[in-house]
Amino acid sequence: MKVAIVTGASRGIGRSIAAALAKEGYRLVLNYRSNRSELESFIQEIGATATLVEGDISKFDDAEKLVSAAIEAYGRLDLLVNNAGITRDTWLVRMSEEDFDVVNTTNLKGTFNCSKHAAKIMFKQRSGSIINMASVVGITGNMGQANYAASKAGVI
């Protein structure tokens, strides 16, 4: 049995990753911020074994709770997929400090928080992998995405 955590699993790329891992036989620990009932329906639809954990990965304690849920439910952690991410696109001259901070806190600090807690478990197990979802925007930049580009450059 292999166990994977996927952050931002309620929609988009995270949801697709969860489906692919379930197909490969992984037990899942799925992080979400809202739409629990929709995620529960999706898990039933694909026939996966999953533990759902609501939380904001930009908060250190929520990230710790997420990793702890994997250990409590399955006794191990083989894979962390740091997928959760947000955008707040606007021209730099119009971007608020809050827009800059919330994108970097979620995309970069959230990746750090989850990786730090997962790495402790993986070191003890002497095994495990971490996949960080980045973006070409972290290398090239993109008009109206100074905050997002900075966050993804940090992940890279």
Sequence and secondary structure as in RCSB ss.txt:
>XXXX:A:sequence
MKVAIVTGASRGIGRSIAAALAKEGYRLVLNYRSNRSELESFIQEIGATATLVEGDISKFDDAEKLVSAAIEAYG
RLDLLVNNAGITRDTWLVRMSEEDFDVVNTTNLKGTFNCSKHAAKIMFKQRSGSIINMASVVGITGNMGQANYAA
SKAGVI
>XXXX:A:secstr
  EEEESSTTSHHHHHHHHHHHHTT EEEEEESS HHHHHHHHHHHT  EEEEE  TTSHHHHHHHHHHHHHHHS
   EEEE         GGG  HHHHHHHHIIIIIHHHHHHHHHHHHHHHHT  EEEE   THHHH  TT HHHHH
HHHHH 
